[in-house]
Amino acid sequence: MKQPWQALSIAPVILGAALGADQAAAQEFSAEEISGSMDQSARGWVTEQGQLRSVSQLSDLRPTDWSYQAIRALVERYNCVAGYPDGTFRGNRALTRAEAAALVNACMDTVNDLITAATATAVTDEDLGILQRLQEEFQAELATLRGRVDTLEARTAELETNQFSTTTQIQGEVIFSLNDTLGDNVDGSGPDADNAVFGSRIRLGLSTSFSGEDLLYTRLFAGNVGDRSGQLEYATDTVTGNEVTVRLDDLWYRFPVGDRAEIQVGPMGMELDEITPTTAWEYGGFADFLEGAWTMYDDVSEWAGLGGNYQITETVNIAAAYLSGQGSDEPEFGFFNDDWSAFTQLSLTKDRFQMAVSYLHEYDKDSNDGFFAGLGTLKSQNPFAGADAATLDEVGIGLSYQVTPNFLLSAFGTYAWLKDQVNGDLARSYSAGLGLVFPDLFGEGHEGGFALGINPTIVSNENAIVGTDSSVPLIVDAYFNYRISDAITITPGGFVLLNQGTDASPVGVFALKTTFSF
């Protein structure tokens, strides 16, 4: 090929650089990147020094260079070549055929515009001959570019036609959990729960936004184990077997109010850890006992309510909520006469440190249900030995600190005052936890964790029938998330419960859990 053709083959490099190359070093550009910006180049590219109107603006191009005249024509006559932002041309850089085809296409568009505008005299016969030869030379590449554009348009049209919704996204999670245990049931009853079980859980969430800032959330649940992935049910011998239940698990709507506040309201699935921007306790526990022991945020998936939070400063947030129990939709009880709770939290987030101070008031019309059902010791779950109404006032503090990118330290403590509203008996309880989390343990994407905690325990009680716990109940929990891919995680882990009841021996639950996310 002759020298003018060689000059044309070098020119697209300059255009590619003007579209976003690093000024310090040249790099290869794809044909799609080049062709995507050819319309701009054909009309004159604006660099940091201004629009390139003269070849003299290219500091490293001299009149004695063999390509000078060809480049000058492309710059000054057809305006379809540009320089780097530093005013250089860098003509020695290698060029692909696809890049050359993209530049030829841009120059041809300029010529066509000139002809349409009745300025065909500006195009010489020699130039038209060159363009014809270029078109023939790169005919295959130009056809390929056109084919790619047609394919992309067809695929885009197909996606728009078959998309689920323009406002809703679907998220799914499927869990297979194989569990086995050592020891008696938590309540000390027999027979020993020492047989392996294989459970599952499915959650499908629909996230809908109407403005881009609000969120309508709907979640369906199905499975033969409950919300705690089978470990808690297994330890308390309440696995439902193969009787799969399907229910609406969450239904709520969240929307912003101004720049700093947001409100959340819903008839089902109002959980405090979703209303508050941070719970400070950030241990990804295996059994969820410790998450529940931080009782401020125990899952109450059936409850309705109203809540919100306000960002006071960049680091300080205040949140509050009112939740109503299962009778919220029954006229016999209503939204204000069933079990209910009121909550407030002040949280601080500063760099790698988080802290939350919380207060919870809860009313239970039947204390047999228990404030700490399935979480605390047997005495804490029914501290007054009857069906009387009771109240709970609880304060708590949670802390979390990202010591290093691969080590997170969390801790929490709570103290609660309980009262029998009929007999006037008082009781007190506390709980605590310390968790260590190791992100990217043994490789990127994996995670390990270890925790030691005290689930809710009665330390004083005026009810002589129930009394207090004679020893401190302990939980030791460990897990390891092995991420096979972004969608599949395998989690071996287990926990040991100590001193959960008067006659209960230690219980150890070990499981292998596989989580599929989509």
C-alpha positions in Angstrom: 0.0 0.0 0.0 1.3 3.5 -0.8 2.2 6.2 1.7 -1.1 8.1 1.7 -2.9 4.9 2.6 -0.4 4.4 5.4 -1.1 7.9 6.7 -4.9 7.1 6.7 -4.2 3.8 8.6 -2.4 5.7 11.4 -5.0 8.5 11.8 -7.6 6.6 13.8 -5.2 6.2 16.7 -5.4 9.9 17.4 -9.2 9.7 17.4 -9.1 6.8 19.8 -6.9 8.6 22.2 -9.2 11.7 22.2 -12.0 9.4 23.2 -10.5 8.6 26.6 -6.9 7.2 26.3 -4.4 7.9 29.0 -2.3 10.8 28.1 0.8 9.1 29.4 0.7 6.0 27.3 -1.1 4.9 24.1 -3.3 1.8 24.1 -5.3 -0.4 21.8 -8.9 0.6 21.1 -11.7 -1.6 19.9 -13.6 -0.9 16.7 -16.8 -0.5 18.7 -15.1 2.3 20.8 -13.8 4.1 17.8 -16.9 3.8 15.7 -19.1 4.9 18.6 -17.5 8.3 18.6 -16.9 8.8 14.8 -19.8 11.2 14.5 -18.1 13.6 16.8 -14.8 13.3 15.0 -16.3 13.9 11.6 -17.6 17.3 12.9 -14.3 18.3 14.6 -13.0 17.0 17.9 -12.5 19.4 20.8 -9.4 18.8 22.9 -8.2 20.4 26.0 -6.4 23.0 23.8 -9.6 23.7 21.7 -11.0 22.5 18.5 -8.3 21.0 16.1 -8.5 23.3 13.0 -5.0 23.2 11.7 -2.3 20.5 11.3 0.2 22.9 12.8 -1.5 22.3 16.2 0.1 18.8 16.3 3.5 19.5 17.9 5.1 16.2 16.8 4.1 16.4 13.1 6.5 18.3 10.8 6.2 19.4 7.1 9.1 17.1 6.3 7.2 14.0 7.5 6.1 11.7 4.6 2.5 11.6 6.0 2.2 15.4 6.5 0.1 16.2 3.4 -2.3 13.4 3.9 -2.9 14.2 7.5 -3.2 17.9 6.7 -6.0 17.1 4.2 -7.9 15.0 6.7 -7.6 17.6 9.4 -8.1 20.8 7.5 -10.3 19.8 4.6 -12.5 17.1 6.1 -12.0 17.6 9.8 -12.2 13.9 10.7 -8.8 13.4 12.5 -7.9 14.7 15.9 -4.9 14.8 18.1 -4.2 13.8 21.7 -5.2 16.3 24.4 -1.5 17.2 24.8 -1.3 18.4 21.2 0.6 15.4 19.8 -0.2 13.1 16.9 1.9 10.0 17.8 2.0 8.7 14.3 4.2 5.7 15.0 1.5 3.8 17.0 0.2 0.5 15.5 -3.3 0.5 14.0 -5.8 -2.4 13.6 -7.9 -2.9 10.4 -11.0 -2.4 12.4 -9.8 1.1 13.6 -8.9 2.0 10.0 -12.4 1.0 8.9 -14.0 3.1 11.5 -12.0 6.2 10.5 -12.8 5.7 6.8 -16.4 5.4 7.7 -16.3 8.8 9.5 -14.5 10.5 6.6 -17.1 9.1 4.2 -19.9 10.5 6.3 -18.2 13.9 6.0 -18.0 13.6 2.3 -21.6 12.6 2.0 -22.6 15.6 4.1 -20.6 17.9 1.8 -22.3 16.5 -1.3 -25.8 16.8 0.2 -25.1 20.4 1.1 -24.3 21.1 -2.6 -20.6 21.6 -1.8 -19.4 18.7 -3.9 -16.8 21.0 -5.5 -14.9 20.8 -2.2 -14.3 17.1 -2.9 -11.8 16.5 -5.6 -11.9 13.6 -8.1 -8.7 12.3 -6.6 -10.2 12.2 -3.1 -13.3 10.4 -4.4 -11.0 7.9 -6.0 -9.1 7.3 -2.8 -12.3 6.9 -0.8 -13.6 4.4 -3.3 -10.5 2.4 -3.0 -10.7 2.6 0.8 -14.3 1.4 0.7 -13.3 -1.6 -1.4 -10.3 -2.3 0.8 -12.3 -2.3 4.0 -15.6 -3.6 2.7 -15.6 -6.7 4.9 -14.8 -4.7 8.0 -17.5 -2.1 7.4 -20.0 -4.9 6.8 -19.0 -6.5 10.1 -19.5 -3.2 12.0 -22.9 -2.8 10.4 -23.8 -6.3 11.3 -22.8 -5.8 15.0 -25.0 -2.7 15.2 -27.9 -4.6 13.7 -27.4 -7.5 16.2 -27.3 -5.1 19.2 -30.4 -3.4 18.1 -32.3 -6.7 17.7 -31.1 -7.9 21.1 -32.1 -4.7 22.8 -35.6 -4.8 21.2 -36.0 -8.4 22.4 -35.0 -7.6 26.0 -37.4 -4.7 26.1 -40.2 -6.9 24.8 -39.6 -9.8 27.2 -38.5 -8.0 30.4 -40.4 -8.8 33.5 -41.1 -5.2 34.4 -39.7 -1.7 33.9 -40.1 -1.0 37.6 -39.6 -4.3 39.4 -36.6 -6.6 40.0 -36.7 -10.1 41.3 -34.2 -11.5 43.9 -34.2 -15.1 45.0 -32.5 -17.2 47.6 -32.7 -21.0 48.0 -31.1 -22.8 50.9 -30.4 -26.5 51.3 -29.4 -27.3 54.9 -28.2 -30.7 56.2 -28.2 -30.7 60.0 -27.2 -33.1 62.7 -26.9 -32.6 66.5 -25.3 -34.0 69.6 -27.2 -34.0 73.0 -30.7 -33.5 74.2 -33.2 -31.0 72.9 -32.8 -27.5 74.3 -35.7 -27.9 76.7 -34.2 -31.1 78.2 -36.9 -33.3 76.9 -36.3 -36.6 75.0 -35.8 -38.4 72.8 -32.4 -37.1 71.9 -32.4 -35.1 68.7 -29.5 -37.0 67.2 -30.8 -37.8 63.7 -29.7 -35.9 60.6 -32.4 -33.9 58.8 -32.4 -32.3 55.4 -34.3 -29.0 55.2 -34.8 -26.2 52.6 -36.0 -22.7 52.4 -37.0 -20.5 49.4 -37.4 -16.7 49.4 -38.5 -14.7 46.4 -38.3 -10.9 46.8 -39.8 -8.3 44.4 -38.3 -4.8 44.7 -40.4 -2.2 42.9 -39.5 1.5 42.6 -41.8 4.1 41.1 -39.5 7.1 41.3 -36.0 5.6 41.6 -35.8 6.6 45.3 -38.7 4.7 46.8 -39.1 1.0 47.4 -42.1 -1.3 47.5 -40.9 -4.7 48.8 -42.8 -8.0 48.6 -41.3 -11.3 49.7 -42.7 -14.9 49.4 -41.5 -17.7 51.7 -41.6 -21.4 51.2 -39.8 -24.2 53.1 -39.9 -26.9 55.7 -37.8 -25.0 58.1 -38.4 -21.5 59.5 -36.8 -18.2 59.1 -33.6 -19.3 60.9 -32.5 -21.7 58.2 -33.2 -24.8 60.2 -30.6 -24.6 62.9 -32.8 -23.1 65.6 -35.7 -25.3 64.8 -33.5 -28.4 64.8 -32.1 -27.5 68.2 -35.6 -27.1 69.7 -37.1 -30.1 67.8 -39.6 -28.0 65.9 -38.7 -28.8 62.3 -41.9 -29.1 60.3 -40.7 -32.0 58.2 -41.8 -32.2 54.6 -45.0 -30.1 55.2 -43.9 -27.2 53.1 -45.6 -23.9 53.9 -45.9 -21.0 51.5 -46.7 -17.5 52.8 -46.4 -13.8 52.2 -43.4 -13.0 54.4 -42.8 -9.2 53.8 -44.9 -6.4 52.4 -43.9 -2.8 53.0 -43.2 0.5 51.3 -40.3 2.9 51.9 -40.1 6.5 50.6 -37.8 9.5 51.2 -39.0 12.7 52.8 -36.7 15.5 51.8 -33.0 14.8 51.6 -32.4 13.4 55.1 -35.5 11.4 56.1 -37.3 8.3 55.0 -40.5 6.6 56.1 -41.4 2.9 56.0 -44.9 1.5 56.4 -46.3 -1.9 55.9 -49.0 -4.5 56.9 -46.4 -7.3 57.2 -42.7 -8.0 57.7 -41.8 -4.7 59.4 -38.4 -5.5 60.8 -36.4 -3.0 62.9 -33.1 -3.7 61.3 -34.5 -2.6 57.9 -35.9 0.7 59.4 -32.7 1.6 61.0 -29.6 2.4 58.8 -27.3 0.5 61.1 -27.6 -2.0 63.9 -23.9 -1.9 64.8 -23.9 -5.6 65.6 -22.5 -7.0 62.3 -21.8 -10.7 63.0 -22.9 -12.9 60.1 -23.7 -15.7 62.6 -24.5 -19.3 61.6 -27.3 -20.2 64.0 -28.8 -16.7 64.4 -29.1 -17.2 68.1 -26.8 -14.3 68.7 -28.6 -12.1 66.2 -31.8 -12.9 68.1 -30.1 -12.3 71.4 -29.5 -8.8 70.2 -33.3 -8.7 70.8 -33.8 -5.2 69.5 -33.8 -6.6 66.1 -35.4 -10.1 66.5 -37.3 -10.9 63.3 -41.1 -10.5 63.7 -42.1 -11.2 60.1 -45.8 -11.1 60.7 -46.0 -7.7 62.3 -47.4 -4.5 60.8 -46.1 -1.0 61.6 -44.8 2.4 60.8 -41.2 3.7 61.2 -38.6 6.0 59.8 -35.2 7.5 60.3 -33.7 10.9 60.0 -30.0 11.7 59.2 -29.2 14.5 61.7 -25.6 14.9 60.4 -23.4 13.0 58.1 -22.5 10.6 60.9 -25.5 10.7 63.3 -28.9 9.1 62.6 -32.1 8.7 64.7 -34.8 6.1 64.0 -38.1 5.3 65.6 -40.9 2.7 64.9 -44.2 1.4 66.2 -45.0 -2.3 65.4 -48.2 -4.2 66.0 -48.6 -8.0 66.4 -50.5 -10.6 64.6 -53.9 -9.3 65.6 -53.3 -6.0 63.8 -55.8 -7.0 61.1 -58.4 -8.5 63.4 -61.2 -6.2 64.7 -61.2 -8.0 68.0 -57.7 -6.6 68.7 -56.8 -4.0 66.1 -53.6 -2.2 65.4 -53.3 -0.8 68.9 -54.7 -3.5 71.2 -52.7 -6.6 70.2 -49.0 -7.3 71.1 -47.1 -4.1 70.2 -43.7 -2.5 70.5 -42.2 0.9 70.3 -38.6 1.5 69.4 -36.0 4.2 69.0 -32.3 4.2 68.2 -29.5 6.8 68.0 -26.7 5.5 65.8 -23.2 6.9 64.9 -21.2 5.9 61.8 -17.7 7.3 61.5 -15.2 5.8 59.0 -14.7 2.2 60.2 -16.6 2.6 63.5 -20.3 2.1 64.2 -22.3 2.5 67.4 -26.0 2.2 68.1 -27.8 3.0 71.4 -31.4 1.6 71.4 -34.5 1.5 73.6 -37.4 -0.9 73.2 -40.8 -1.0 75.0 -42.9 -4.1 74.3 -46.4 -5.2 75.4 -47.4 -8.9 75.4 -51.0 -9.6 76.1 -50.2 -13.2 76.9 -46.8 -13.7 78.5 -46.8 -17.4 77.7 -45.8 -16.2 74.2 -42.6 -14.9 75.7 -40.5 -11.8 74.8 -37.6 -14.1 74.0 -39.4 -17.0 72.4 -36.9 -19.4 70.8 -34.0 -17.2 71.8 -33.5 -17.0 75.5 -33.3 -19.6 78.3 -36.5 -21.5 79.3 -37.1 -19.1 82.2 -36.7 -16.0 80.1 -39.2 -17.2 77.6 -41.9 -17.6 80.3 -40.7 -15.6 83.4 -44.1 -15.3 85.1 -45.5 -18.9 84.6 -48.9 -17.8 83.3 -51.0 -16.2 80.7 -51.0 -12.7 82.2 -50.2 -9.6 80.2 -46.6 -8.4 80.6 -44.3 -5.5 79.5 -40.7 -5.3 78.7 -38.4 -2.2 78.7 -35.0 -2.9 77.2 -31.9 -0.8 76.5 -29.0 -1.9 74.4 -25.7 -0.8 72.9 -24.0 -2.3 69.8 -20.5 -1.6 68.5 -18.7 -2.5 65.4 -15.2 -1.7 64.2 -13.4 -2.6 61.0 -10.0 -3.2 62.4 -8.5 -4.1 59.0 -10.1 -4.9 55.6 -9.9 -8.6 56.7 -11.0 -8.3 60.3 -14.3 -7.0 61.7 -14.9 -6.8 65.5 -18.5 -6.5 66.9 -20.0 -6.5 70.3 -23.4 -5.9 72.0 -25.0 -5.8 75.4 -28.6 -5.5 76.5 -30.5 -5.1 79.9 -34.2 -5.6 80.3 -36.9 -4.9 82.9 -40.0 -7.2 82.7 -43.2 -6.8 84.6 -46.3 -8.9 85.1 -49.1 -6.4 84.6 -51.6 -8.5 86.7 -49.6 -9.6 89.7 -47.0 -6.9 89.6 -44.0 -9.2 89.7 -40.8 -7.8 88.3 -37.9 -9.6 86.6 -34.7 -8.6 85.0 -32.6 -10.1 82.2 -29.5 -9.4 80.1 -27.7 -10.7 77.0 -24.3 -10.0 75.4 -22.2 -11.1 72.5 -18.8 -10.7 70.9 -18.2 -11.6 67.3 -15.2 -11.8 65.1 -15.6 -11.7 61.3 -12.9 -12.4 58.8 -13.8 -11.2 55.2 -11.8 -12.8 52.3 -10.6 -15.6 54.6 -8.5 -18.1 52.6 -9.4 -16.2 49.4 -11.4 -13.4 47.9 -15.1 -13.6 48.5 -15.0 -16.2 51.3 -15.8 -15.3 54.9 -15.3 -16.9 58.3 -16.7 -16.0 61.7 -16.5 -16.9 65.4 -18.7 -15.6 68.3 -19.2 -16.1 72.0 -22.4 -14.9 73.6 -25.0 -15.0 76.3 -28.5 -15.3 75.2 -31.3 -13.7 77.3 -31.2 -15.0 80.9 -33.2 -14.1 84.0 -30.9 -12.7 86.7 -33.7 -11.6 89.2 -37.4 -12.5 89.5 -40.1 -11.8 92.0 -42.1 -14.7 90.7 -41.1 -17.5 93.1 -42.5 -20.3 90.9 -40.1 -19.5 88.0 -37.2 -17.9 89.8 -33.9 -17.1 88.2 -31.4 -18.9 86.0 -28.8 -20.6 88.2 -26.0 -20.5 85.6 -25.0 -18.3 82.7 -26.2 -19.6 79.3 -23.5 -19.6 76.7 -23.4 -19.8 72.9 -20.4 -20.6 70.9 -20.9 -20.2 67.2 -18.6 -20.6 64.1 -19.1 -20.7 60.4 -17.2 -20.4 57.1 -18.8 -19.2 53.9 -17.0 -20.7 50.9 -18.1 -18.8 47.8 -18.0 -21.0 44.7 -19.4 -18.2 42.5 -21.4 -15.0 42.9 -24.5 -17.2 43.0 -23.5 -20.2 45.1 -22.1 -20.4 48.6 -21.4 -23.4 50.7 -21.4 -22.9 54.5 -20.1 -25.5 57.0 -20.6 -24.4 60.6 -22.1 -25.1 63.9 -22.9 -23.9 67.4 -23.0 -25.2 70.9 -25.6 -24.2 73.6 -24.7 -24.5 77.3 -26.9 -24.1 80.3 -30.1 -23.3 78.4 -32.4 -24.9 81.1 -32.3 -26.6 84.5 -32.2 -30.1 83.1 -30.8 -29.5 79.7 -27.4 -30.9 78.7 -25.2 -29.2 76.2 -26.5 -29.2 72.7 -24.3 -29.0 69.6 -25.8 -28.5 66.2 -23.6 -28.9 63.1 -24.8 -28.3 59.5 -23.7 -28.0 55.9 -25.7 -25.3 54.2 -25.7 -24.4 50.5 -27.2 -21.1 49.4 -28.2 -20.3 45.8 -28.8 -16.6 45.1 -30.3 -15.2 41.9 
